Amino acid sequence: MNKNIGIQILILFGLGNAKKAPGTVASLVTCLVYIFLYYLNIKAIILLFLLIIISVYSIILIDKHINKFKNKDPKEIVIDEFIGQSIPMLFIYHVAQKDWFIVRLDSEDFFVILIAFLSFRFFDIKKLYPIGIIDKKMKNGIGVVLDDVVAGIYSLILVFLYAKIFDWHGYGF
């Protein structure tokens, strides 16, 4: 693969070059991508499979290209935000998709997407345990991706709790 293409994937085709908050920009765009994919009515399991492939390939690309950046977890690399933000978004996608034969998202679905976005950004920025340890100790492709995966899992837990407590799409207790 062309080296330039690999770097473009890592910086999400320029999103990582945003002057302010490139991780937040990448997370927001990830949410918008999933909203768009929802309207295409692609099965969630297919998206999960693609996310796994993207994750593995991203780890390989990070290890291959990390020396082209100024530090070991460069802010320009935002594919990890895409991967982490995708974790709660896939759950939302799955829950919202299974209820309807006609594609539509309601205001509560958008509220849940907002919860996923804000909570993922919170966990990714604050680096609560064990995210901070992963971020500090693992300075390779796995570490760059893994801290965002854990932040995504934390966000997924909050979205899941919301679904259970407020019976979102019949997902309650």
Secondary structure by P-SEA (a helix, b strand, c coil): ccaaaaaaaaacccccccccaaaaaaaaaaaaaaaaaaaacccaaaaaaaaaaaaaaaaaaaaaccccccccccccccaaaaaaaaaaaaaaaaaaaaccccccccaaaaaaaaaaaaaaaaaaaacccaaaaaacccccaaaaaaaaaaaaaaaaaaaaaaaaaaccccccc
